[in-house]
């Protein structure tokens, strides 16, 4: 993994017997994504996440999708989490917390984040369908859990209601982008890190 200059940006290459991933993530971006994966629905969700979080994200991933999407989705979550943690560095000056509600037509999702260096994930979502096209909805949990674990953030995701599974998941990824953008943004009033411990 490499942290590129003084910008809050990092890159990673991860190759296993199951996946081959190159990923670059910029916290202070312009909402631009370049996504090449074998999982079209995940591409769509990552594009939304990037656009609404005003990040920069480049992903090139190949995986054993002849088995299923699991390894590819999981490993992209791992890589995104690791680059996020690397890009944030010592976390000086960040707001740290965020709580965002996003509607998508009839669906409402909430994402609450603490950039705490304590990985924890809570997930409350019940989808009407187990699939969106060829994408299994259980992969949403897998992606978000690995992101939270590797980024070492506390992440709570609640889908309050909805009828269309696509809308519900889309609201989650939009809210994730907005919440992560807010939590990682610099507050000029903060001296050092926002913790009485003096370290995050």
C-alpha angles and dihedrals in degrees: 000000000000132000107212114224119299093318119107093251136116140179134206139186117202124179126178135156086270106040144018113204136175114183135173122188128188119191095196100049142130102249095268122146133184107191128180112167135133091241109080096187091052089050088055093049093046090050090054092046091051096045096048094042093047090231131140115236131177119180130175111177138167122183145165094274089155083079096038141288095273102099094043095049093044095048094047087053089051093049094046091050093049094049091047091054092046094046093052092055112179091353093230114171098008123139089231098196134068138168117190133177118196126184122206106188104291095356128087124194131182127200122189120187137188114184087210108143084240109106113218133148131196120181128186112176135129115186125200091223132040091213138045102197103309093336118106113224091219086071089071089067092046093051096046094045093052091046091053093044097050096039089048093228133138107242127184118184121186126177101198097190145327144145103215115066094207091053092048095052092042090055089052094054094044090050090047090055094047094045095047090048091053096044093050097042118112118253109201090208092063116095112199114332124342096247135096086222089066093232139066 
